[in-house]
């Protein structure tokens, strides 16, 4: 099973890379599969690649649900 998670683009880097943030963790990902990404956009990330731009509100809702699941798992 594959899973892509939404992440906010924090900064555009050189060579088609971006710095993204998910749950306070920052990571470099490739933007080679998505055009027109800017800092502040939300993208779906899978295996180190941004694969699609997503609506910011939908991304935030999804992240909230994932955080809720993580809290339930800890209980």
C-alpha positions in Angstrom: 0.0 0.0 0.0 1.2 3.5 -0.8 0.6 6.5 1.3 1.1 10.2 0.3 0.8 12.9 3.0 0.2 16.6 2.6 3.0 18.9 3.5 3.6 22.6 3.4 6.3 23.9 1.1 8.5 26.1 3.4 11.2 27.1 0.9 12.1 26.5 -2.8 15.6 25.2 -3.1 18.0 24.8 -6.1 17.8 22.0 -8.6 14.1 21.5 -8.4 14.0 20.7 -4.7 11.9 22.1 -1.9 12.0 22.2 1.8 8.7 20.9 3.2 7.3 20.6 6.7 5.1 17.8 8.1 4.3 17.8 11.8 7.3 20.0 12.7 9.7 17.8 10.7 11.4 19.4 7.7 12.7 17.5 4.7 13.9 18.1 1.2 11.7 16.7 -1.6 11.8 16.8 -5.4 9.4 19.0 -7.3 10.2 17.4 -10.7 6.6 15.9 -11.0 4.7 19.1 -10.2 4.7 22.5 -11.9 4.1 25.9 -10.4 4.8 25.2 -6.7 5.6 28.1 -4.5 6.5 28.6 -0.9 3.3 28.3 1.2 1.6 25.8 -1.2 0.6 22.4 0.1 1.7 19.3 -1.9 1.1 15.5 -1.5 4.5 13.9 -0.8 5.3 10.2 -1.5 8.7 8.6 -1.5 10.6 11.9 -1.5 8.6 13.5 -4.4 5.8 16.0 -4.4 3.3 14.4 -6.6 0.4 16.9 -6.6 -0.6 20.3 -5.3 -3.5 20.2 -2.9 -6.0 22.6 -1.5 -4.6 24.2 1.7 -7.8 23.7 3.7 -8.1 20.0 2.7 -4.4 19.5 3.5 -4.9 21.0 7.0 -8.0 18.8 7.6 -6.0 15.7 6.6 -3.1 16.6 8.8 -5.5 17.1 11.8 -7.0 13.6 11.2 -3.5 12.0 11.0 -2.5 13.8 14.3 -5.7 12.5 15.9 -4.9 9.0 14.9 -1.4 9.3 16.3 -2.7 10.5 19.6 -5.2 7.6 19.7 -2.4 5.1 19.0 -0.4 6.5 21.9 -3.3 6.1 24.3 
